[in-house]
Amino acid sequence: MIAFNATLIYIAGLIASVFASPLEALAARVEGQALAKRAEGIHLVNCRTYSMILYCPNDSDCNHFPSDANKCIPTTGTQTWEIPNGLCAFNTGESFHWNIRGDAQMQQDYSVVGSGNNNERSFLIRKDDKHIMFTDPNNGKACSSIYYCL
């Protein structure tokens, strides 16, 4: 009987660990995303036919078309973000440098896929879920977050 109870307790522990591990990982990811969205951030955004880098002093309030001081257009047309040594200069004199691995779009959403820095600090770059952040009021194009930097 004691061996049976010990086996039952062991099996119950195994079942609990199978369910607890993914739930703990999910909770950590959700908590990390919630904390990250309260910070200063940078988004690398595609707007169908062009791209922009968007600076957000408060990343939780970043779903609107940016002022000229808070956006940078890195190239004519759509930017290929997955490059080393990317650079964009804002009209304020600030610049943003990025390095994103070539296979970044094959990674899971929210995975760390690169690094970046501006004149003040360094950022981790994560693959975003391509949600629409805003619509450009000048041309009606939907702009989606491809990567975010915190």
N, C-alpha and C positions, 0 to 999 in steps of 0.2 A: 504494500500500500504506500509506503514511504517513497519507493522508487517511482510509482505511478504519479504521485503528487509532484515530485521533483521534475519528472518529465513534463507534466502539465504546466508547471511554472516556467520551465525552460521554453516550451513552445509558445506560451503566452508572451514571454519576453521577446522572442524572435518576431512574433506578429507585431508587437508594439513598436519594435525598432524599425520594421519595414515601413510602417505608416508615419512614425515620428520623424524619420530622417528627411523625407521629401517635404513634410510640413514645416520643419525647422528651416530648411533651405528656402522655401517659399516665403516664410515670415521674414527671414533675414534679407531677402531680395526686396520685398515690399517695403520693409523698414528703411533699407538703404536708399531706395528710390524716393521715399517720402522725405528723408533727410536731405538728399541731394537736391530736390526741387526747391528747397528753401535758400539755396546759395546763389552766388553770382555764377553765371554760366554763359557759354557760347554755343550757338547752334550752327551747324553747317547745313544749309537749306537748299533744296532744289524747287524751283517754281516753273516746272515744265520746260521752258525754253531758256532759262537762265538760272544762275545760282547766286547765293549770297551767304555771307557770314554775318550772323546776328549776335551782337553783344547784349546780354540781359543782366542788368544790375541785380535784379531779383528774379531768379529763374522760374519761380512759381507765378510770376506775372509777365509772361513772355509770349502770350498767344495773340499778338497784335502786330500790325505792320510797324517796323521800327522807324525811328527818326533817322535823319541822314547821319548824325553823329554815332548811331549805334548799328550801322550796317556797313558792309564792305562788299564790293563786287569783285571777285578774284579774277574773272576772265570774261570774255565775250562768249555767250552761249553757256552750255551746261558744263560745270567743273567736274573733272574726274578727281574725286577726293582722295582716292586710294593711291597716294604718292608720298615719297619721302621729300622733305624740305619744301612743303607748300608754304606760300606766303601771301598775305593780303594786307594792304595798308589802308587804314581808315582815314577819313579826311581830318580827324582830330590829331593826327601824328602818331596814334597808336598803331601797332601792327600785330598780326597774329600769325605764328608759324605753326605748322602741323606736320606730323608724320603718321600716316595711317597705313597699316599693312595691306598688301595687295589682295589678300583673301578676306578682307573685313566683311564683305557682304555675305559671305558664306557662314559667318559666325552667328550665334544666337543673339537675339535682340538683347540689348543692355550689357553685352560683353565688352570688356576693355579691348580695344583694337588699335590703340595708338596713344600718342602724347602730343601735347602742344604747349605753347607759351606765348604770352604777350609781354609787354614791357615791364609788367609787375610780378607775374608769377607763372607757375607751371600748371598744366591741366592734364587730367586723364581723359582720353577720348573714348566714348562708348558708342556702339552701334545703336541707333534709335529705331523705333518701330515704324517710321515713315508716316506718323500721324500728321494731319494737316494742322499747321500752326496758325495760319491766317490766309486771307485772300488779299492779293496786292490790289489796292484800290485804284491804281493807275491803269491796270489792264485786265483785272478780273481773274488772274491766274492763281490757282491754289498753290500754296507753298508748304512743302513737307519737310520735316526734320529728318535728315539722313543720319547725322551724328550729333551728339551733344558732348560738351566738354565741361567738366566740373573740377 
